[in-house]
Amino acid sequence: MPFDAARLMEDTEAFCQEVRPAEELAYAERKFNDQVVPLAKKHNLLGMNIGPEYGGRGADNVSYFTALTRIGREGTTVRTFFSGHLSIGAYPIQTWGSDALKKKYLPAAARGEKVLAFGLTEPDAGSNPREMTTTYEKKGDRYVLNGVKYLISNGGIADAVIVFGYPAGAVGTGRISAFVLDTDQPGFEKESFAVNAKMGMPTSNTAMFEMHEAVVPAENLLGAEGDGFRVAMGTLVSGRLSVAAGCLGVIEDCLTETIEYAKVRKQHGKEIARHQLVQDHIAHIEMDRVASESMVLRAAEMKDRSAAHPGDKELARRADLLAAQAKFFATNAAWDAADRAVQVFGGRGWSTLYRPGRHLMDVRVCRIYEGTDEILKLKIAAAVLGKEWEAFK
């Protein structure tokens, strides 16, 4: 059956309608929203970008990121789950995994039987993943992993995690490899961050986990040994674009909320929507939306072109750059839109009982994860100056 983009958006809308009250309640109670997964399963959204041969819907990138934009309107927390599960969880398995590995994890992920996560960041290895200290050692028909991963979205609820490490004895000098690690084993210990330990996103799961002689079957290697850095960087293209799409959704919701509120709130004898300085905020939010929409769509279209020609390095380079540009712009635009929406709401804006305040707190992390503002600026500048001018070699 061919992919049905209209049906995907119908199902996405139905999911969003159902998840909103659950998210509102979870946010008020500052607890993990345990309804996201069952509702996503109900509406068949857990395999959006997974190929139909592995039980997914087979969405192209434009359709998938359009769906994530709609989900982003419900909050960065909800969208972050999908990014962790699909954009950086299922994507590397589907792109670099063997057919056996795909059959092992992707159908289960699409059915909601396995939640996925991406474990690259460590306490002392963030923007430079080459500073990681996780190690692996080949022992017969398996690999044994030791190390700690930190600030991992879905990390406390994941059934399988994409993890990266150096060969034992070659930290910082060897070549990183990537694996799919099952979390239901004695060598895996996880701890979710307390909701109050995070500035925002209390309804999402963020965790750290430790691997003590954790076992990975040899067939769970992604690509070949030493391909890990390539896997990580390729996956981050998908991850960055998913963040950008989600931030576009945040901007859309901020615009909707601001317009509705400004038309009914009265001060100085008239609705505040009639005040020029309030209109200034609304105009800026609309421009945040228009510009972000254009950049996300352009990047998604290039991602589809690159996927259609996997051997074309120039298309891959352009897709990488456009994703970085879209992520940098949309995350900052979402922060600006949320800040302006809070300003229009006034005292009510400074409250998590209203959506703009929640967006402001939650979207701030988008300028950090999947590539900080600073790293993306360097990437964009190097593309303009030339590769020989890269700040970090």
C-alpha positions as CSV (number, residue, x, y, z in Angstrom):
1,M,0.0,0.0,0.0
2,P,1.5,3.4,-1.0
3,F,2.1,6.0,1.7
4,D,-0.9,8.2,2.5
5,A,0.3,11.6,3.6
6,A,-3.3,12.9,4.2
7,R,-4.1,9.9,6.4
8,L,-0.9,10.5,8.4
9,M,-1.9,14.1,9.2
10,E,-5.4,12.9,10.1
11,D,-4.0,10.5,12.6
12,T,-1.5,13.0,13.9
13,E,-4.3,15.5,14.5
14,A,-6.4,12.9,16.3
15,F,-3.4,12.1,18.5
16,C,-2.8,15.7,19.3
17,Q,-6.4,16.3,20.2
18,E,-6.2,13.4,22.7
19,V,-2.7,14.0,24.1
20,R,-3.4,17.7,24.9
21,P,-5.5,17.2,28.0
22,A,-3.1,14.5,29.3
23,E,-0.2,16.8,28.7
24,E,-2.0,19.7,30.4
25,L,-2.7,17.5,33.5
26,A,0.8,16.0,33.6
27,Y,2.4,19.5,33.4
28,A,0.2,20.8,36.2
29,E,1.2,17.8,38.4
30,R,4.8,18.0,37.1
31,K,5.1,14.4,36.3
32,F,6.0,12.2,33.3
33,N,3.2,12.0,30.8
34,D,2.7,8.3,30.5
35,Q,-0.1,8.7,27.9
36,V,2.1,9.7,25.0
37,V,3.2,6.2,24.1
38,P,-0.2,4.5,24.3
39,L,-1.9,7.3,22.4
40,A,0.8,7.3,19.7
41,K,0.4,3.5,19.5
42,K,-3.4,3.9,19.2
43,H,-3.0,6.3,16.3
44,N,-0.2,4.4,14.6
45,L,2.4,7.1,14.9
46,L,5.3,5.0,16.4
47,G,6.6,4.0,12.9
48,M,5.9,7.1,10.9
49,N,9.3,7.2,9.1
50,I,10.0,3.4,9.3
51,G,9.8,1.5,6.0
52,P,6.6,-0.5,5.4
53,E,8.6,-3.6,5.0
54,Y,9.5,-3.3,8.7
55,G,6.0,-2.5,9.8
56,G,6.1,1.3,9.5
57,R,4.2,3.9,7.5
58,G,7.1,4.8,5.2
59,A,6.6,8.6,5.4
60,D,8.9,10.7,3.3
61,N,10.8,13.4,5.2
62,V,8.5,16.3,4.2
63,S,5.5,14.4,5.5
64,Y,7.3,13.1,8.6
65,F,8.6,16.5,9.6
66,T,5.2,18.1,8.9
67,A,3.7,15.7,11.4
68,L,6.3,16.6,13.9
69,T,5.5,20.3,13.4
70,R,1.9,19.5,14.3
71,I,3.0,17.5,17.3
72,G,5.3,20.3,18.3
73,R,2.3,22.5,19.0
74,E,1.4,20.2,21.9
75,G,4.8,21.0,23.5
76,T,8.5,20.3,23.1
77,T,8.1,17.5,25.6
78,V,5.7,15.5,23.4
79,R,7.8,16.1,20.3
80,T,11.0,15.2,22.0
81,F,9.7,11.7,22.6
82,F,9.2,11.2,18.9
83,S,12.6,12.6,18.1
84,G,14.2,10.2,20.5
85,H,12.2,7.2,19.3
86,L,12.2,7.8,15.6
87,S,14.5,10.6,14.4
88,I,17.6,9.4,16.3
89,G,16.4,6.0,17.5
90,A,14.9,4.1,14.6
91,Y,16.7,6.2,11.9
92,P,20.3,4.9,12.5
93,I,19.0,1.3,12.7
94,Q,17.1,1.7,9.4
95,T,20.1,3.5,7.8
96,W,23.1,1.5,9.0
97,G,21.7,-1.7,10.5
98,S,21.8,-5.1,8.8
99,D,18.5,-6.5,7.5
100,A,18.4,-8.9,10.5
101,L,18.9,-6.0,12.9
102,K,16.2,-4.0,11.2
103,K,13.8,-7.0,11.5
104,K,14.8,-7.4,15.2
105,Y,14.0,-3.8,16.3
106,L,12.0,-1.8,13.7
107,P,8.7,-3.7,13.7
108,A,8.7,-3.8,17.5
109,A,9.4,-0.1,17.6
110,A,6.6,0.6,15.1
111,R,4.1,-1.5,17.1
112,G,5.1,0.3,20.3
113,E,6.6,-2.8,21.9
114,K,10.1,-1.2,22.0
115,V,10.8,2.4,22.9
116,L,14.1,3.6,21.4
117,A,16.7,6.2,22.5
118,F,20.0,7.6,21.3
119,G,22.9,7.6,23.8
120,L,25.8,9.8,22.6
121,T,26.2,12.5,25.2
122,E,28.3,11.8,28.4
123,P,29.0,14.0,31.4
124,D,32.2,15.3,29.9
125,A,31.4,14.8,26.2
126,G,28.7,17.0,24.8
127,S,29.5,19.2,21.8
128,N,32.6,17.1,21.1
129,P,31.6,13.5,21.2
130,R,35.2,12.4,20.5
131,E,35.8,13.1,24.2
132,M,33.6,10.2,25.3
133,T,35.1,7.6,27.6
134,T,32.7,4.7,27.0
135,T,34.6,1.6,25.8
136,Y,33.8,-1.7,24.2
137,E,35.6,-5.0,23.9
138,K,34.9,-7.8,21.5
139,K,34.6,-11.2,23.3
140,G,33.7,-14.0,20.9
141,D,30.3,-13.4,19.4
142,R,29.5,-10.3,21.5
143,Y,30.7,-6.9,22.6
144,V,31.0,-5.8,26.2
145,L,30.4,-2.1,27.0
146,N,31.4,0.0,29.9
147,G,30.6,3.7,30.4
148,V,28.1,6.4,31.3
149,K,25.7,8.3,29.1
150,Y,24.0,11.5,30.3
151,L,20.9,13.6,29.5
152,I,19.4,11.0,27.2
153,S,15.8,11.7,26.1
154,N,13.7,8.5,26.6
155,G,16.7,7.0,28.4
156,G,14.7,5.9,31.4
157,I,11.9,4.3,29.4
158,A,13.8,2.9,26.4
159,D,13.9,-0.8,25.7
160,A,16.9,-0.3,23.4
161,V,19.5,2.5,23.0
162,I,21.9,3.4,20.3
163,V,25.2,3.7,22.1
164,F,28.7,4.7,21.1
165,G,32.2,3.9,22.4
166,Y,35.9,3.5,21.8
167,P,37.8,0.2,21.7
168,A,39.1,-0.6,25.1
169,G,42.5,0.9,25.6
170,A,42.0,3.3,22.7
171,V,39.9,6.1,24.2
172,G,40.5,9.3,22.2
173,T,42.8,7.6,19.8
174,G,40.7,4.8,18.3
175,R,37.7,4.9,16.1
176,I,34.2,5.1,17.7
177,S,31.7,2.3,17.0
178,A,27.9,2.3,17.3
179,F,25.7,-0.5,18.8
180,V,22.1,-1.2,19.6
181,L,22.0,-2.1,23.3
182,D,19.1,-3.8,25.0
183,T,18.4,-2.2,28.4
184,D,16.8,-5.2,30.1
185,Q,20.0,-6.7,31.4
186,P,22.0,-6.7,34.7
187,G,24.8,-4.6,33.2
188,F,22.5,-1.7,32.5
189,E,21.6,0.8,35.2
190,K,19.4,3.8,34.5
191,E,18.3,6.8,36.6
192,S,15.7,9.3,35.4
193,F,16.2,12.9,36.3
194,A,13.8,14.3,38.8
195,V,11.3,16.7,37.1
196,N,12.4,19.5,39.4
197,A,16.0,19.0,38.4
198,K,15.2,20.3,34.9
199,M,14.3,23.9,34.1
200,G,11.6,22.7,31.8
201,M,10.1,19.7,30.1
202,P,8.9,18.0,33.4
203,T,6.6,15.7,31.5
204,S,9.3,14.1,29.4
205,N,11.8,11.4,30.4
206,T,15.4,12.4,30.6
207,A,17.9,10.0,32.1
208,M,21.5,8.9,32.6
209,F,22.5,5.3,32.4
210,E,25.6,3.3,33.2
211,M,26.9,0.2,31.5
212,H,28.8,-2.3,33.6
213,E,30.0,-5.1,31.3
214,A,26.8,-4.7,29.4
215,V,26.5,-7.2,26.6
216,V,25.7,-6.5,23.0
217,P,25.4,-9.4,20.4
218,A,27.9,-8.9,17.6
219,E,25.0,-8.6,15.1
220,N,23.9,-5.4,16.9
221,L,26.8,-3.5,15.6
222,L,25.7,-0.6,13.3
223,G,27.8,-0.5,10.2
224,A,31.3,-1.8,10.7
225,E,33.6,-1.2,13.6
226,G,34.9,2.3,13.5
227,D,31.8,3.7,11.7
228,G,30.3,5.2,14.9
229,F,31.3,8.8,14.4
230,R,29.8,8.7,10.9
231,V,26.6,7.1,12.2
232,A,26.3,9.7,15.0
233,M,26.9,12.7,12.6
234,G,24.5,11.3,10.0
235,T,21.8,10.7,12.6
236,L,22.1,14.2,14.0
237,V,21.0,15.5,10.6
238,S,17.7,13.8,11.1
239,G,17.6,14.8,14.8
240,R,18.3,18.5,14.1
241,L,15.6,18.7,11.5
242,S,13.1,17.1,13.9
243,V,13.9,19.7,16.5
244,A,13.5,22.5,13.9
245,A,10.1,21.1,12.9
246,G,9.0,20.8,16.5
247,C,10.0,24.4,17.1
248,L,8.0,25.5,14.1
249,G,5.0,23.9,15.9
250,V,5.9,25.8,19.1
251,I,5.8,29.1,17.1
252,E,2.5,28.2,15.5
253,D,1.0,27.5,18.9
254,C,2.4,30.7,20.4
255,L,0.9,32.7,17.5
256,T,-2.5,31.0,17.9
257,E,-2.6,31.5,21.7
258,T,-1.4,35.2,21.4
259,I,-4.0,36.1,18.8
260,E,-6.9,34.5,20.7
261,Y,-5.8,36.1,24.0
262,A,-5.1,39.6,22.5
263,K,-8.6,39.7,21.0
264,V,-10.4,39.2,24.3
265,R,-8.1,40.8,26.9
266,K,-9.0,44.5,27.4
267,Q,-6.8,47.2,28.8
268,H,-7.2,51.0,28.5
269,G,-10.7,50.6,27.2
270,K,-10.1,48.3,24.3
271,E,-8.8,44.8,23.3
272,I,-5.1,44.7,23.5
273,A,-5.0,43.4,20.0
274,R,-5.7,47.0,19.0
275,H,-2.6,48.3,20.7
276,Q,0.3,49.0,18.3
277,L,3.0,47.5,20.5
278,V,1.0,44.3,20.9
279,Q,0.6,44.1,17.2
280,D,4.4,44.5,17.0
281,H,4.8,41.3,19.0
282,I,2.3,39.5,16.9
283,A,4.0,40.6,13.6
284,H,7.4,39.4,14.9
285,I,5.9,36.0,15.9
286,E,4.3,35.7,12.5
287,M,7.6,36.4,10.8
288,D,9.3,33.8,13.1
289,R,6.7,31.3,11.8
290,V,7.0,32.2,8.1
291,A,10.8,32.1,8.0
292,S,11.0,28.9,10.1
293,E,8.4,27.2,7.9
294,S,10.4,28.0,4.8
295,M,13.7,26.7,6.2
296,V,12.2,23.5,7.6
297,L,10.5,22.7,4.4
298,R,13.6,23.4,2.3
299,A,15.7,21.2,4.6
300,A,13.2,18.4,4.5
301,E,13.0,18.5,0.7
302,M,16.8,18.3,0.5
303,K,16.8,15.4,3.0
304,D,14.4,13.6,0.6
305,R,16.6,14.3,-2.4
306,S,19.6,13.0,-0.5
307,A,17.8,9.9,0.6
308,A,16.9,9.2,-3.0
309,H,20.6,9.4,-4.0
310,P,22.5,7.8,-1.1
311,G,25.8,7.9,-2.9
312,D,25.7,11.6,-3.7
313,K,28.1,13.3,-1.3
314,E,27.1,16.8,-2.4
315,L,23.4,16.2,-1.7
316,A,24.3,14.8,1.7
317,R,26.5,17.8,2.5
318,R,23.7,20.2,1.5
319,A,21.1,18.3,3.5
320,D,23.4,18.4,6.5
321,L,24.0,22.2,6.2
322,L,20.3,23.0,5.6
323,A,19.3,20.9,8.6
324,A,21.8,22.8,10.7
325,Q,20.6,26.2,9.4
326,A,17.0,25.3,10.0
327,K,17.7,24.0,13.5
328,F,19.7,27.1,14.5
329,F,17.1,29.5,13.1
330,A,13.9,27.8,14.2
331,T,15.1,27.1,17.8
332,N,16.0,30.8,18.3
333,A,12.8,31.9,16.6
334,A,10.7,29.6,18.9
335,W,12.5,31.1,21.9
336,D,11.7,34.6,20.6
337,A,8.1,33.7,19.8
338,A,7.5,32.2,23.2
339,D,9.1,35.2,24.9
340,R,6.9,37.6,23.0
341,A,3.8,35.5,23.7
342,V,4.5,35.6,27.4
343,Q,4.9,39.4,27.2
344,V,1.5,39.8,25.5
345,F,-0.1,37.6,28.2
346,G,1.5,39.8,30.8
347,G,1.1,38.4,34.4
348,R,-0.7,35.4,33.1
349,G,2.2,34.6,30.8
350,W,4.5,34.2,33.8
351,S,2.6,31.0,34.8
352,T,2.7,27.4,33.7
353,L,-1.1,27.4,33.7
354,Y,-0.9,29.1,30.3
355,R,0.8,27.6,27.3
356,P,3.2,30.4,26.4
357,G,5.0,30.1,29.8
358,R,5.4,26.4,29.3
359,H,6.7,26.8,25.8
360,L,9.2,29.4,27.0
361,M,10.7,27.1,29.6
362,D,10.6,24.0,27.5
363,V,11.9,25.3,24.2
364,R,15.1,26.7,25.7
365,V,16.7,23.3,25.7
366,C,16.3,23.1,21.9
367,R,19.2,25.6,21.5
368,I,21.4,23.1,23.3
369,Y,20.6,19.5,22.4
370,E,21.2,18.1,18.9
371,G,23.9,20.8,18.4
372,T,24.3,23.9,20.4
373,D,23.9,27.4,18.9
374,E,27.6,27.8,19.0
375,I,28.5,24.6,17.2
376,L,25.9,25.2,14.5
377,K,27.2,28.8,13.9
378,L,30.7,27.3,13.4
379,K,29.3,24.7,11.0
380,I,27.4,27.4,9.0
381,A,30.4,29.8,9.0
382,A,32.7,27.0,7.8
383,A,30.3,26.3,4.9
384,V,30.6,29.9,3.9
385,L,34.3,30.4,4.5
386,G,35.5,27.0,3.2
387,K,36.4,23.7,4.9
388,E,40.0,24.8,5.4
389,W,38.7,27.6,7.8
390,E,36.9,25.2,10.2
391,A,37.3,26.2,13.8
392,F,37.7,22.6,14.9
393,K,39.6,20.1,12.8
